[in-house]
Amino acid sequence: MEVFAKSKYLRVAPLKARSVGRSIKGLGVESALATLEFLPHRSAPMIARVLKSAVSNAENNYGLDPLRLYVSRVHVDEGPRLKRMRAKARGRAGFYVRRMSHITVVLDERVA
């Protein structure tokens, strides 16, 4: 049975968060959390929080054993962009974009 958790509007670029998501795909929950704890990326604690939420959903809502769960999929979708301006030389404006992400973690139960 698939169980998921979502977190939206996180201030991290989707391109950078996807590499972290790929690194935990297919791992058990405990090893995925251990991997995320030692990754130096800014998105690692955010994905760990979503993963813990998915484990809690599986335990409380569906009565699944957290030791038998593994990370089936991690989706990192692009959220809205914050368009900002920075002052440049000669009165001009330099535009830059701050990206947001929507992170979805899907867990599944291992068949013994």
C-alpha positions as a Markdown table, in Angstrom:
| # | Residue | x | y | z |
|---|---|---|---|---|
| 1 | Met | 0.0 | 0.0 | 0.0 |
| 2 | Glu | 1.4 | 3.4 | -1.0 |
| 3 | Val | 1.5 | 6.2 | 1.5 |
| 4 | Phe | 2.6 | 9.7 | 0.8 |
| 5 | Ala | 3.3 | 13.1 | 2.3 |
| 6 | Lys | 3.6 | 16.5 | 0.6 |
| 7 | Ser | 5.3 | 19.7 | 1.5 |
| 8 | Lys | 4.7 | 22.8 | -0.6 |
| 9 | Tyr | 6.3 | 26.1 | -1.2 |
| 10 | Leu | 9.7 | 25.2 | 0.1 |
| 11 | Arg | 12.4 | 27.8 | -0.6 |
| 12 | Val | 14.9 | 25.5 | -2.4 |
| 13 | Ala | 15.5 | 25.2 | -6.1 |
| 14 | Pro | 13.9 | 22.0 | -7.6 |
| 15 | Leu | 17.0 | 21.1 | -9.6 |
| 16 | Lys | 19.1 | 21.0 | -6.5 |
| 17 | Ala | 16.5 | 19.1 | -4.4 |
| 18 | Arg | 16.0 | 16.4 | -7.1 |
| 19 | Ser | 19.5 | 15.2 | -6.7 |
| 20 | Val | 18.9 | 14.6 | -3.0 |
| 21 | Gly | 15.6 | 12.9 | -3.8 |
| 22 | Arg | 17.4 | 10.5 | -6.2 |
| 23 | Ser | 19.9 | 9.6 | -3.6 |
| 24 | Ile | 17.3 | 8.1 | -1.2 |
| 25 | Lys | 15.0 | 6.4 | -3.7 |
| 26 | Gly | 14.7 | 2.7 | -3.1 |
| 27 | Leu | 16.3 | 2.9 | 0.4 |
| 28 | Gly | 14.6 | 1.7 | 3.6 |
| 29 | Val | 13.2 | 4.5 | 5.8 |
| 30 | Glu | 16.0 | 4.2 | 8.5 |
| 31 | Ser | 18.8 | 4.2 | 6.0 |
| 32 | Ala | 17.2 | 7.1 | 4.0 |
| 33 | Leu | 17.0 | 9.2 | 7.2 |
| 34 | Ala | 20.6 | 8.4 | 8.0 |
| 35 | Thr | 21.7 | 9.3 | 4.5 |
| 36 | Leu | 19.8 | 12.6 | 4.7 |
| 37 | Glu | 21.3 | 13.5 | 8.0 |
| 38 | Phe | 24.8 | 13.5 | 6.6 |
| 39 | Leu | 24.2 | 15.1 | 3.2 |
| 40 | Pro | 25.5 | 18.7 | 3.0 |
| 41 | His | 22.7 | 20.0 | 0.8 |
| 42 | Arg | 20.2 | 22.6 | 2.1 |
| 43 | Ser | 17.3 | 20.5 | 0.9 |
| 44 | Ala | 18.2 | 17.4 | 2.9 |
| 45 | Pro | 16.5 | 18.5 | 6.2 |
| 46 | Met | 13.4 | 19.5 | 4.2 |
| 47 | Ile | 13.1 | 16.1 | 2.5 |
| 48 | Ala | 13.8 | 14.4 | 5.9 |
| 49 | Arg | 10.9 | 16.3 | 7.4 |
| 50 | Val | 8.6 | 15.1 | 4.6 |
| 51 | Leu | 9.9 | 11.6 | 4.9 |
| 52 | Lys | 9.2 | 11.5 | 8.7 |
| 53 | Ser | 5.7 | 12.8 | 8.0 |
| 54 | Ala | 5.1 | 10.0 | 5.5 |
| 55 | Val | 6.2 | 7.5 | 8.0 |
| 56 | Ser | 3.8 | 9.0 | 10.6 |
| 57 | Asn | 1.0 | 8.8 | 8.1 |
| 58 | Ala | 1.7 | 5.2 | 7.4 |
| 59 | Glu | 1.9 | 4.3 | 11.1 |
| 60 | Asn | -1.1 | 6.3 | 12.4 |
| 61 | Asn | -3.5 | 6.3 | 9.4 |
| 62 | Tyr | -2.9 | 2.8 | 8.0 |
| 63 | Gly | -1.3 | 0.8 | 10.8 |
| 64 | Leu | 1.8 | -0.1 | 8.8 |
| 65 | Asp | 5.0 | -1.3 | 10.3 |
| 66 | Pro | 7.7 | 1.5 | 9.8 |
| 67 | Leu | 10.5 | -1.1 | 9.6 |
| 68 | Arg | 9.0 | -2.7 | 6.5 |
| 69 | Leu | 8.6 | 0.7 | 4.6 |
| 70 | Tyr | 10.9 | 1.9 | 1.8 |
| 71 | Val | 11.1 | 5.1 | -0.3 |
| 72 | Ser | 9.2 | 4.2 | -3.5 |
| 73 | Arg | 9.3 | 7.6 | -5.2 |
| 74 | Val | 10.4 | 11.2 | -4.5 |
| 75 | His | 8.8 | 13.9 | -6.6 |
| 76 | Val | 10.2 | 17.4 | -6.6 |
| 77 | Asp | 8.0 | 19.7 | -8.6 |
| 78 | Glu | 8.5 | 23.3 | -9.3 |
| 79 | Gly | 6.5 | 25.8 | -7.3 |
| 80 | Pro | 5.9 | 29.4 | -8.0 |
| 81 | Arg | 8.8 | 31.7 | -8.6 |
| 82 | Leu | 9.5 | 34.9 | -6.7 |
| 83 | Lys | 10.8 | 37.5 | -9.1 |
| 84 | Arg | 13.2 | 39.9 | -7.5 |
| 85 | Met | 15.3 | 42.9 | -8.6 |
| 86 | Arg | 18.7 | 44.0 | -7.5 |
| 87 | Ala | 20.0 | 47.5 | -8.3 |
| 88 | Lys | 22.8 | 47.5 | -10.9 |
| 89 | Ala | 25.2 | 50.2 | -12.2 |
| 90 | Arg | 23.9 | 53.3 | -14.0 |
| 91 | Gly | 20.4 | 53.0 | -12.5 |
| 92 | Arg | 19.6 | 49.7 | -14.1 |
| 93 | Ala | 17.8 | 46.8 | -12.7 |
| 94 | Gly | 19.2 | 43.2 | -12.5 |
| 95 | Phe | 16.4 | 40.7 | -12.3 |
| 96 | Tyr | 16.8 | 37.3 | -10.6 |
| 97 | Val | 14.4 | 34.5 | -9.7 |
| 98 | Arg | 14.0 | 32.7 | -6.4 |
| 99 | Arg | 12.6 | 29.3 | -7.0 |
| 100 | Met | 10.3 | 27.2 | -4.8 |
| 101 | Ser | 9.6 | 23.4 | -4.7 |
| 102 | His | 6.8 | 21.1 | -3.9 |
| 103 | Ile | 8.2 | 17.8 | -2.5 |
| 104 | Thr | 6.2 | 14.6 | -2.4 |
| 105 | Val | 7.6 | 11.4 | -0.8 |
| 106 | Val | 5.8 | 8.1 | -1.5 |
| 107 | Leu | 6.5 | 5.1 | 0.7 |
| 108 | Asp | 5.6 | 1.5 | 0.0 |
| 109 | Glu | 5.7 | -1.7 | 2.0 |
| 110 | Arg | 8.3 | -4.4 | 1.3 |
| 111 | Val | 6.8 | -7.8 | 0.5 |
| 112 | Ala | 8.5 | -10.4 | 2.7 |
